[in-house]
Amino acid sequence: MQFQNATLARYPDAVRELAVLALAYGVYGFFNAGLQFISQLTNVYARSSFALARTRKFVWAAGIIMTLPLLLIATTPLGEALVRWIFGIDQTLATQVAFYLVLKCPLIILNSHRHMTTGLLIQARLTGWVTISNFIYLGVVVVGLITGFSLDLTPPIVIVGSEILGVVTLIVTLKIIRTKFYELPDLPEHEQVTYRELTKFFIPVSMTGIMFALSRPVLYAFVARTPNSIPIIAALRITFDFTMLFQQAANQFRHFFISFGFDDLKKKKRFMVLICLGITTLMLLFVLTPLADWVWGSVMGIPNELMILAIEALLVMCLMPVAIVYRNYFHSRLMAVRRTSGMAYGSMARVVSIFLLAALLQNFGLLTHTTSASILVFSFVVEAVLSQWFYLRIKSAPVK
């Protein structure tokens, strides 16, 4: 995302290009985010030959089901009108967003298989190979971005084309690693798993991803109706994308307890706290030192007007790692006991809180880049508290 933003910053009318990408990713992310939990599904259930084969078929079906509505939005007049209405944008902007969506449709299915193979490698604790393959993916994307920009291709072709090339390379790399090093667990599990059981696990956790993906579009929908909205949306895109570098690290704690269990819990909690402090410290060092000016300004070429807004918003987002780690501790516990409905309800509450607060602040003319970031952080706290409440409720329930 950082390299994508840096590439768009070098095009004429960079502010508009960044805003268009932010809106397009907002729509695309709604469908793509639901599949991000396929790695957790695979980690939990694909623990025998039968379960692996059934999981693979389930992943194919999930990818197709998520792609079809995105394709309809991207290619029909009704879909374009829906995009115009949600974001309150004009016809020209909506057409640009729709073109991005058409190009991104194949990524839904590709990413579903990427997450499945990643889940298998995590299950076997081959996380070092996952890291190596991700670096290869990043390298391919960067080369694609540089090549496309050098050939003077249009921004959507450069951005999405490089991403598709990177994901295809990543899938091939992951499958080679899996063929050479992956082995099913010695003790087979879920040898009679049903599609109903997979669906019952997957729908609530995918709802968590979908609700996360809704967070940005809901904010953008209200911001788009404020004065000077395009620069604010572009700046929030830069801020939120940068925050994801650290948030994705914290999100791996969802796998942590599934892979390593709950023994020696005090030591594992201490490890989580240390990681959280480290992530927060890195974010503060970036935003409070000249590093932000150098990376966003000199290296990425972000226009100064956007950089100032992004830095101010990022200072608020430094609170995010605490909320994410707190939430993911209870997400991991809920997944371990296969009671993922609590995750879904928590994520719904997050989106509702974003909607209500954004509507309230917009009504009073207080919706800015910093208050938008504050809303996002607060919504994750709401989700974390509800996840904890659901887990404690399950834990205290009498055994039937």
C-alpha positions as CSV (number, residue, x, y, z in Angstrom):
1,M,0.0,0.0,0.0
2,Q,2.9,2.4,0.8
3,F,4.4,1.8,-2.7
4,Q,1.0,2.2,-4.3
5,N,0.5,5.5,-2.6
6,A,4.0,6.6,-3.6
7,T,3.3,5.7,-7.2
8,L,0.1,7.7,-7.4
9,A,1.7,10.6,-5.7
10,R,3.9,11.0,-8.8
11,Y,0.9,11.3,-11.2
12,P,-0.6,14.6,-12.2
13,D,-3.6,15.4,-9.9
14,A,-2.2,13.1,-7.2
15,V,-4.7,14.1,-4.6
16,R,-7.6,13.0,-6.8
17,E,-5.9,9.7,-7.8
18,L,-5.3,8.9,-4.1
19,A,-8.9,9.7,-3.2
20,V,-10.2,7.5,-6.1
21,L,-8.1,4.6,-4.9
22,A,-9.3,5.1,-1.3
23,L,-12.9,4.9,-2.4
24,A,-12.3,1.9,-4.8
25,Y,-10.5,0.0,-2.0
26,G,-13.3,0.8,0.3
27,V,-15.8,-1.1,-1.9
28,Y,-13.4,-3.9,-2.9
29,G,-12.3,-4.4,0.7
30,F,-15.9,-5.1,1.8
31,F,-15.8,-8.3,-0.3
32,N,-12.1,-9.2,0.0
33,A,-11.9,-8.8,3.8
34,G,-14.4,-11.6,4.4
35,L,-11.9,-14.0,2.9
36,Q,-8.9,-13.0,5.1
37,F,-10.1,-15.4,7.8
38,I,-9.6,-18.4,5.4
39,S,-6.1,-18.8,6.9
40,Q,-7.6,-19.2,10.4
41,L,-10.3,-21.6,9.0
42,T,-7.6,-23.6,7.3
43,N,-5.4,-23.6,10.4
44,V,-8.3,-24.9,12.6
45,Y,-9.9,-27.4,10.4
46,A,-7.6,-28.7,7.6
47,R,-5.9,-31.2,9.8
48,S,-6.6,-34.4,7.9
49,S,-6.6,-35.4,4.2
50,F,-10.4,-35.4,4.1
51,A,-10.7,-32.1,5.9
52,L,-8.1,-30.5,3.7
53,A,-9.9,-31.5,0.5
54,R,-13.2,-30.3,1.9
55,T,-11.7,-27.0,3.0
56,R,-10.3,-26.5,-0.5
57,K,-13.7,-26.9,-2.1
58,F,-15.2,-24.6,0.5
59,V,-12.6,-21.9,-0.3
60,W,-13.4,-22.1,-4.0
61,A,-17.1,-21.6,-3.3
62,A,-16.4,-18.7,-0.9
63,G,-14.2,-16.9,-3.5
64,I,-16.8,-17.2,-6.2
65,I,-19.7,-16.1,-4.0
66,M,-17.7,-13.0,-2.9
67,T,-16.7,-12.1,-6.5
68,L,-20.1,-12.1,-8.1
69,P,-21.6,-9.1,-6.2
70,L,-18.5,-7.1,-6.7
71,L,-18.6,-7.8,-10.4
72,L,-22.2,-6.6,-10.5
73,I,-21.4,-3.4,-8.8
74,A,-18.4,-2.8,-11.1
75,T,-20.2,-3.5,-14.4
76,T,-23.8,-2.4,-14.1
77,P,-25.4,1.1,-14.1
78,L,-27.2,0.2,-10.9
79,G,-23.9,-0.6,-9.2
80,E,-22.3,2.7,-10.3
81,A,-25.4,4.6,-9.1
82,L,-25.0,2.8,-5.7
83,V,-21.3,3.9,-5.5
84,R,-22.4,7.5,-6.4
85,W,-25.1,7.5,-3.7
86,I,-23.0,5.9,-0.9
87,F,-20.1,8.3,-1.3
88,G,-22.0,11.3,-2.5
89,I,-19.6,11.7,-5.5
90,D,-20.1,12.8,-9.1
91,Q,-20.5,10.6,-12.2
92,T,-16.8,11.0,-13.3
93,L,-15.5,10.0,-10.0
94,A,-17.9,7.0,-9.8
95,T,-16.8,5.8,-13.2
96,Q,-13.1,5.9,-12.2
97,V,-14.0,3.9,-9.0
98,A,-15.9,1.3,-11.1
99,F,-13.0,0.8,-13.5
100,Y,-10.8,-0.1,-10.5
101,L,-13.4,-2.6,-9.3
102,V,-13.6,-4.4,-12.6
103,L,-9.8,-4.9,-12.6
104,K,-9.8,-6.1,-9.0
105,C,-12.5,-8.8,-9.3
106,P,-9.9,-11.6,-10.0
107,L,-8.1,-10.7,-6.8
108,I,-11.0,-12.0,-4.7
109,I,-10.5,-15.6,-5.9
110,L,-6.7,-15.4,-6.0
111,N,-6.5,-14.1,-2.4
112,S,-8.8,-16.8,-1.1
113,H,-6.2,-19.4,-2.3
114,R,-3.4,-17.3,-1.0
115,H,-4.9,-17.3,2.5
116,M,-5.6,-21.0,2.4
117,T,-2.0,-21.9,1.7
118,T,-0.8,-19.4,4.2
119,G,-3.0,-21.0,6.8
120,L,-1.5,-24.4,6.1
121,L,2.1,-23.1,6.5
122,I,1.1,-21.3,9.8
123,Q,-0.5,-24.6,11.0
124,A,2.8,-26.3,10.5
125,R,4.7,-23.4,12.1
126,L,6.5,-22.6,8.8
127,T,6.1,-18.9,9.4
128,G,9.6,-18.1,8.3
129,W,8.7,-19.3,4.8
130,V,5.6,-17.2,4.9
131,T,7.7,-14.1,5.6
132,I,10.1,-15.0,2.7
133,S,7.3,-15.5,0.3
134,N,5.7,-12.1,1.3
135,F,9.0,-10.4,0.6
136,I,9.0,-12.0,-2.8
137,Y,5.5,-10.8,-3.3
138,L,6.4,-7.2,-2.3
139,G,9.4,-7.2,-4.7
140,V,7.2,-8.3,-7.6
141,V,4.6,-5.6,-6.8
142,V,7.3,-2.9,-6.6
143,V,8.9,-3.9,-9.9
144,G,5.4,-3.9,-11.4
145,L,4.6,-0.4,-10.1
146,I,7.9,1.0,-11.3
147,T,7.6,-0.7,-14.7
148,G,4.0,0.4,-15.2
149,F,4.7,4.0,-14.2
150,S,7.7,4.1,-16.5
151,L,5.6,2.9,-19.4
152,D,3.1,5.7,-18.7
153,L,0.2,3.3,-18.1
154,T,-2.9,4.6,-16.4
155,P,-3.0,4.5,-12.6
156,P,-5.6,1.7,-12.3
157,I,-3.7,-0.6,-14.7
158,V,-0.4,0.1,-12.8
159,I,-1.9,-0.3,-9.3
160,V,-4.1,-3.4,-9.9
161,G,-1.9,-5.0,-12.6
162,S,1.2,-5.1,-10.3
163,E,-1.0,-6.4,-7.4
164,I,-2.3,-9.3,-9.5
165,L,1.2,-10.1,-10.7
166,G,2.4,-10.1,-7.1
167,V,-0.4,-12.3,-5.8
168,V,0.0,-14.9,-8.6
169,T,3.7,-15.0,-7.8
170,L,3.0,-15.4,-4.1
171,I,0.5,-18.2,-4.6
172,V,3.0,-20.1,-6.8
173,T,5.8,-19.6,-4.2
174,L,3.6,-20.7,-1.3
175,K,2.5,-23.8,-3.1
176,I,6.1,-24.7,-3.9
177,I,7.0,-24.3,-0.2
178,R,4.0,-26.3,0.8
179,T,4.9,-29.2,-1.5
180,K,8.4,-29.3,-0.2
181,F,7.9,-28.8,3.5
182,Y,4.3,-29.1,4.7
183,E,3.0,-32.2,6.4
184,L,-0.4,-32.8,7.9
185,P,-0.5,-33.1,11.7
186,D,0.5,-36.5,13.0
187,L,-2.8,-36.8,14.8
188,P,-5.5,-36.3,12.2
189,E,-8.5,-34.2,13.2
190,H,-11.9,-33.3,11.7
191,E,-11.9,-36.3,9.5
192,Q,-15.7,-36.0,9.1
193,V,-16.0,-32.2,8.9
194,T,-19.1,-31.0,7.1
195,Y,-19.6,-28.0,4.9
196,R,-22.2,-26.9,7.5
197,E,-19.6,-26.9,10.2
198,L,-17.1,-25.0,8.1
199,T,-19.8,-22.4,7.3
200,K,-20.9,-22.1,10.9
201,F,-17.2,-21.3,11.8
202,F,-16.5,-19.1,8.8
203,I,-19.5,-16.8,8.5
204,P,-19.1,-15.1,11.9
205,V,-15.3,-14.6,11.4
206,S,-15.8,-13.5,7.8
207,M,-18.3,-11.0,9.2
208,T,-15.5,-9.6,11.4
209,G,-13.4,-9.0,8.3
210,I,-16.3,-7.5,6.3
211,M,-17.2,-5.2,9.2
212,F,-13.5,-4.1,9.3
213,A,-13.6,-3.4,5.6
214,L,-16.8,-1.3,6.2
215,S,-15.0,0.9,8.7
216,R,-13.3,3.0,6.1
217,P,-16.1,3.4,3.6
218,V,-18.5,4.4,6.3
219,L,-16.1,7.1,7.4
220,Y,-15.4,8.2,3.8
221,A,-19.2,8.4,3.1
222,F,-19.6,11.0,5.8
223,V,-16.3,12.8,5.1
224,A,-17.2,13.0,1.4
225,R,-20.1,15.2,2.4
226,T,-17.9,17.8,4.2
227,P,-16.2,20.8,2.6
228,N,-12.7,20.1,1.2
229,S,-13.4,16.3,1.4
230,I,-11.0,15.0,-1.4
231,P,-7.8,16.0,0.4
232,I,-9.1,14.6,3.7
233,I,-10.0,11.3,2.1
234,A,-6.6,11.1,0.4
235,A,-4.8,11.9,3.7
236,L,-6.8,9.3,5.6
237,R,-5.9,6.7,3.0
238,I,-2.2,7.4,3.6
239,T,-2.6,7.3,7.3
240,F,-4.8,4.2,7.5
241,D,-2.5,2.3,5.0
242,F,0.5,3.2,7.1
243,T,-1.2,2.1,10.3
244,M,-2.0,-1.3,8.6
245,L,1.8,-2.1,8.6
246,F,1.6,-2.3,12.4
247,Q,-2.0,-3.5,12.7
248,Q,-1.3,-6.6,10.6
249,A,1.5,-7.5,13.0
250,A,-0.9,-7.3,15.9
251,N,-3.5,-9.3,14.0
252,Q,-1.2,-12.3,13.9
253,F,-2.1,-12.9,17.6
254,R,-5.3,-14.5,16.3
255,H,-3.1,-17.4,15.2
256,F,-1.0,-17.3,18.3
257,F,-3.0,-19.3,20.7
258,I,-4.5,-21.7,18.0
259,S,-0.9,-22.7,17.1
260,F,0.7,-22.6,20.6
261,G,-2.1,-23.3,23.0
262,F,-2.9,-21.6,26.3
263,D,-0.4,-23.2,28.6
264,D,2.0,-20.8,30.4
265,L,-0.5,-18.0,29.8
266,K,1.2,-15.4,31.9
267,K,4.4,-15.5,29.8
268,K,2.4,-15.4,26.5
269,K,0.4,-12.3,27.8
270,R,3.7,-10.6,28.6
271,F,5.0,-11.3,25.1
272,M,1.8,-9.7,23.7
273,V,2.3,-6.6,25.9
274,L,5.9,-6.3,24.7
275,I,5.0,-6.6,21.1
276,C,2.2,-4.0,21.6
277,L,4.6,-1.6,23.2
278,G,7.2,-2.1,20.5
279,I,4.6,-1.4,17.7
280,T,3.4,1.7,19.5
281,T,6.9,3.0,20.0
282,L,7.8,2.5,16.3
283,M,4.7,4.5,15.3
284,L,5.5,7.3,17.8
285,L,9.1,7.5,16.5
286,F,7.8,7.8,13.0
287,V,5.3,10.5,13.7
288,L,7.2,12.6,16.3
289,T,10.6,12.7,14.4
290,P,11.6,14.0,11.0
291,L,11.2,10.4,9.7
292,A,7.6,11.1,8.7
293,D,8.6,14.1,6.6
294,W,11.4,12.1,5.0
295,V,9.5,8.9,4.2
296,W,6.2,10.5,3.1
297,G,7.7,13.7,1.6
298,S,11.1,13.0,0.2
299,V,10.8,9.3,-0.5
300,M,7.1,8.8,-1.4
301,G,6.6,12.2,-2.8
302,I,3.3,12.8,-1.0
303,P,2.1,16.4,-1.5
304,N,2.8,18.6,1.5
305,E,-0.9,19.5,2.1
306,L,-1.7,15.8,2.4
307,M,1.4,15.0,4.5
308,I,0.4,17.5,7.2
309,L,-3.1,16.1,7.5
310,A,-1.8,12.5,7.5
311,I,0.8,13.2,10.3
312,E,-1.9,14.8,12.5
313,A,-4.2,11.8,11.9
314,L,-1.4,9.3,12.5
315,L,-0.7,10.8,15.9
316,V,-4.2,9.7,17.0
317,M,-3.8,6.3,15.4
318,C,-0.8,5.5,17.7
319,L,-3.5,4.4,20.1
320,M,-4.7,1.7,17.7
321,P,-2.2,-1.1,18.6
322,V,-3.4,-1.3,22.2
323,A,-7.0,-1.7,21.0
324,I,-6.1,-4.3,18.3
325,V,-3.9,-6.5,20.6
326,Y,-6.6,-6.4,23.4
327,R,-9.3,-7.4,20.9
328,N,-7.2,-10.1,19.2
329,Y,-6.5,-11.8,22.5
330,F,-10.2,-12.5,22.9
331,H,-10.7,-13.2,19.2
332,S,-8.1,-16.0,19.5
333,R,-9.8,-17.4,22.6
334,L,-13.2,-17.3,20.9
335,M,-11.8,-19.1,17.8
336,A,-10.0,-21.7,19.9
337,V,-13.4,-22.7,21.5
338,R,-15.1,-22.3,18.1
339,R,-17.6,-19.8,19.3
340,T,-17.0,-17.1,16.7
341,S,-20.4,-15.5,16.8
342,G,-19.0,-13.1,19.6
343,M,-16.5,-11.8,17.0
344,A,-19.3,-11.1,14.5
345,Y,-21.4,-9.2,17.0
346,G,-18.4,-7.2,18.2
347,S,-17.5,-6.2,14.7
348,M,-21.0,-5.1,13.9
349,A,-21.0,-2.9,17.0
350,R,-17.8,-1.3,15.8
351,V,-19.4,-0.3,12.5
352,V,-22.5,1.0,14.2
353,S,-20.4,3.1,16.5
354,I,-18.5,4.5,13.5
355,F,-21.8,5.3,11.8
356,L,-23.3,7.0,14.8
357,L,-20.3,9.1,15.8
358,A,-19.5,10.1,12.2
359,A,-23.1,11.2,11.6
360,L,-23.1,13.1,14.9
361,L,-19.8,14.9,14.2
362,Q,-20.7,15.7,10.6
363,N,-24.0,17.2,11.8
364,F,-22.1,19.6,14.1
365,G,-19.3,20.3,11.5
366,L,-16.7,18.6,13.6
367,L,-15.8,15.7,11.2
368,T,-12.1,16.2,10.3
369,H,-9.1,14.0,9.6
370,T,-8.2,13.8,13.3
371,T,-11.8,13.2,14.6
372,S,-12.2,10.5,11.9
373,A,-9.1,8.8,13.2
374,S,-10.4,9.1,16.8
375,I,-13.7,7.5,15.7
376,L,-11.9,4.6,14.2
377,V,-9.8,4.0,17.4
378,F,-12.8,4.3,19.7
379,S,-14.8,1.8,17.5
380,F,-12.1,-0.9,18.0
381,V,-12.2,-0.4,21.7
382,V,-16.0,-1.0,21.6
383,E,-15.3,-4.2,19.6
384,A,-12.7,-5.4,22.0
385,V,-14.9,-4.8,25.1
386,L,-17.7,-6.8,23.5
387,S,-15.4,-9.6,22.4
388,Q,-14.2,-9.9,26.0
389,W,-17.8,-9.8,27.3
390,F,-18.8,-12.7,24.9
391,Y,-15.8,-14.8,25.9
392,L,-16.3,-14.3,29.6
393,R,-20.0,-15.2,29.1
394,I,-19.1,-18.4,27.3
395,K,-16.4,-19.2,30.0
396,S,-18.9,-18.8,32.9
397,A,-21.7,-20.7,31.1
398,P,-22.5,-24.1,32.8
399,V,-21.3,-27.2,30.9
400,K,-24.2,-29.0,29.2
